[in-house]
Amino acid sequence: MDHFLYRNGVLHAEDVPLTEIAATVGTPFYVYSSATLARHYTVFDEALAGMPHLVCYAMKANSNLAVLKLLGDMGAGMDVVSVGEYLRAKAAGVPGERIVFSGVGKTRAEMETVLAGGIRQFNVESEPELYLLSKVASEMGVEVPITVRVNPDVDAKTHPKIATGMSDNKFGIPIARAREVYKLAASLPGVKVIGIDVHIGSQLVDLSPYRDAFRKVAELTEQLRADGHEISRLDLGGGLGIPYERSNAAPPLPMDYGDVVRETVGHLGCEIEIEPGRLIAGNAGLMVSSVIFRKNGEGRDFLIVDAAMNDLIRPAMYEAHHDIVPVMEPAPGAAQSPVDIVGPICESGDTFTKQRPMPHLDDGDMIAFRSAGAYGAVMSSEYNSRPMIPEVLVKGDQFAVIRPRPTFDEMLNRDKLPEWMQD
Ligand SMILES: *Cc1c(COP(=O)(O)O)cnc(C)c1O
């Protein structure tokens, strides 16, 4: 089921016409569907039914407070990778017992804040982190539950920038060295080993790398238990891919992913954590933009739109594909011709797509980029002094701005002139 459908010739988000949102906030903007976010969380929760589990939303995918509160209120945990994300999760009402702290470079200051505020577990990624965490926790007189992130050396067969589970990646500890590191962890004060963590990459479209990685985790669980460690929790990471191109074969469903979890680690009696980000938020959001100019070039037509790479960087950064559709439904059988859809920024990289067949669109027409709910707004910037675009949340026939577009004054006032320049 899709909550972004044409009705009466206009693309809607749930029951709200996108034209109505555009009239209120202007373009470009992001819009998210509450129903889709909720459904994606529920699908993961159900996929792990029968096993004790917690779905920890990887909030780096979309960390708007309203999105976090929607998921947190449904019972989701959160996977955070910085103290900023931790504070957002707390602000959204998620208790520390449901927050997991991941990341390769946690600082002392981050550890202190998180330990003081309460945390479910640290996913430790290196020995130096283990020593520092032990020291900080001991100083504070607390004992923090930890897993060690192991790198299983499996090829996730995804874009190199988002593959994280091969031995040449910066993430985790090589699985072959895990027993040694767990032994060290068990000897240190302030930390308590409770499980194993693994995350092999993002936008996986095949289950076999998961099967390989989880089998290795199961084997390691038995070994570590034999070594005398308590392994009662397995954090299996995130990364399940979404269908960015409707015309392509669909990636595996969370249900099938749940079956792989059950089949590989279900017999161990562990509590299971998973950390999906993209699959929860990705297809729950659109970016809506207007055509500034249609420019007919020599043998090549361009749509220059009011969104740019600073608003949605995925095409420039990962060669990512987004389906792009007109907001006003084209007539059935309307002729299509290839266009390049580009932003106004003075870089050739500011190109969303090349030679994409599209129905005829002209100045002022609106388009929607699908699958833009994850790694969209969170990766945006104000490059070219372009204000960050607003985020809107829809629920049924209601919509609300959940992050307004800043005014130019607000942007300017963030810069400060040094005293010696003030006259
Ligand atoms: C990025 C990340 C995730 C989420 O990945 P998705 O592809 O968005 O599901 C989960 N866990 C960790 C440790 C991550 O770095």
The ligand as a Tripos MOL2 file, in Angstrom:
@<TRIPOS>MOLECULE
LIG
   15    15     1     0     0
SMALL
NO_CHARGES

@<TRIPOS>ATOM
      1 C1         23.3580    3.4900    9.0920 C.3       1 LIG1
      2 C2         23.2340    2.4530   10.1380 C.ar      1 LIG1
      3 C3         22.0250    1.7600   10.2900 C.ar      1 LIG1
      4 C4         20.8330    1.9650    9.3950 C.3       1 LIG1
      5 O1         21.0410    1.5960    8.0840 O.3       1 LIG1
      6 P1         19.7980    1.6390    7.0590 P.3       1 LIG1
      7 O2         20.3760    1.2540    5.7760 O.co2     1 LIG1
      8 O3         19.2880    3.0260    7.0700 O.co2     1 LIG1
      9 O4         18.7940    0.6630    7.5690 O.co2     1 LIG1
     10 C5         21.9250    0.8580   11.3290 C.ar      1 LIG1
     11 N1         22.9660    0.6280   12.1700 N.ar      1 LIG1
     12 C6         24.1370    1.2780   12.0490 C.ar      1 LIG1
     13 C7         25.2210    0.9860   13.0110 C.3       1 LIG1
     14 C8         24.3120    2.2070   11.0320 C.ar      1 LIG1
     15 O5         25.4830    2.8390   10.9080 O.3       1 LIG1
@<TRIPOS>BOND
     1     1     2 1
     2     2     3 ar
     3     2    14 ar
     4     3     4 1
     5     3    10 ar
     6     4     5 1
     7     5     6 1
     8     6     7 2
     9     6     8 1
    10     6     9 1
    11    10    11 ar
    12    11    12 ar
    13    12    13 1
    14    12    14 ar
    15    14    15 1
@<TRIPOS>SUBSTRUCTURE
     1 LIG1         1 GROUP 0 **** ****
